[in-house]
Amino acid sequence: MQKVSVIIPVYNAEKYLEKCVNSILNQTYKNFELILINDGSTDNSFEVMKKFDAIIVNKKNGGVASTRNQGLKYATGDFIMFVDSDDFLDENCLAEIIKNPADITRFKLCYEYIDGSVRIEEDDFQDGTYIEKKDFEKEIYRKMLTGIQMNSVHRTLYRRDIVKESTFDEKMETAEDLLLNIAAFSNANSFLYIAKAYYHYAQTNLGITGSGISVL
């Protein structure tokens, strides 16, 4: 059974963190490790983090890129997933995306708004689309270059081998996800798309990525 490392960068997310973490701990797929990286929060986020059975790291504030990089140093799983501290996953997320994973497996977002409304993003590809490296230029890189599709690291499962030598650029205030994805796809040989919205993306403007520019 393959192991998934779930990395959660945390910054001033005490109001949302328990829901996020519990959505990981309650996954029906149990072979995972949870890595919580506190990026110098000034609220009670670190105290909340200590309640959970997880790898917990406390660091000085440095931004989302440095926090995710720290998480990558601790990851030992076969696969890597990044989840923001105010977001959450469906309980069957890991079980479904690990069934027949490619080097990079991507699924859909459900946008969760403060007023309780939701919106599921449009499909990037047809459900079950499998793309080999020889077709990345036509099918993947085109989307990266002509829009914001495929740019973020949300709702994506990476084989650890393809990102273990990569890092997020800590000097960039936005679009660091895109550079990480370019490196990941350069190392990958296969891509799978699952047209199911397992990742719930909170539209709160809070948390570690809340003050940046969205490139989802």
Secondary structure as GFF3:
##gff-version 3
##sequence-region A 1 216
A	DSSP	beta_strand	4	10	.	.	.	ID=ss1
A	DSSP	alpha_helix	17	25	.	.	.	ID=ss2
A	DSSP	beta_strand	32	39	.	.	.	ID=ss3
A	DSSP	alpha_helix	45	49	.	.	.	ID=ss4
A	DSSP	beta_strand	55	59	.	.	.	ID=ss5
A	DSSP	alpha_helix	64	74	.	.	.	ID=ss6
A	DSSP	beta_strand	79	82	.	.	.	ID=ss7
A	DSSP	beta_strand	88	89	.	.	.	ID=ss8
A	DSSP	alpha_helix	93	97	.	.	.	ID=ss9
A	DSSP	beta_strand	104	106	.	.	.	ID=ss10
A	DSSP	beta_strand	109	113	.	.	.	ID=ss11
A	DSSP	beta_strand	118	120	.	.	.	ID=ss12
A	DSSP	beta_strand	130	132	.	.	.	ID=ss13
A	DSSP	three_ten_helix	133	135	.	.	.	ID=ss14
A	DSSP	alpha_helix	136	136	.	.	.	ID=ss15
A	DSSP	pi_helix	137	141	.	.	.	ID=ss16
A	DSSP	alpha_helix	142	146	.	.	.	ID=ss17
A	DSSP	beta_strand	156	159	.	.	.	ID=ss18
A	DSSP	three_ten_helix	160	162	.	.	.	ID=ss19
A	DSSP	alpha_helix	176	187	.	.	.	ID=ss20
A	DSSP	beta_strand	190	193	.	.	.	ID=ss21
A	DSSP	beta_strand	199	203	.	.	.	ID=ss22
###
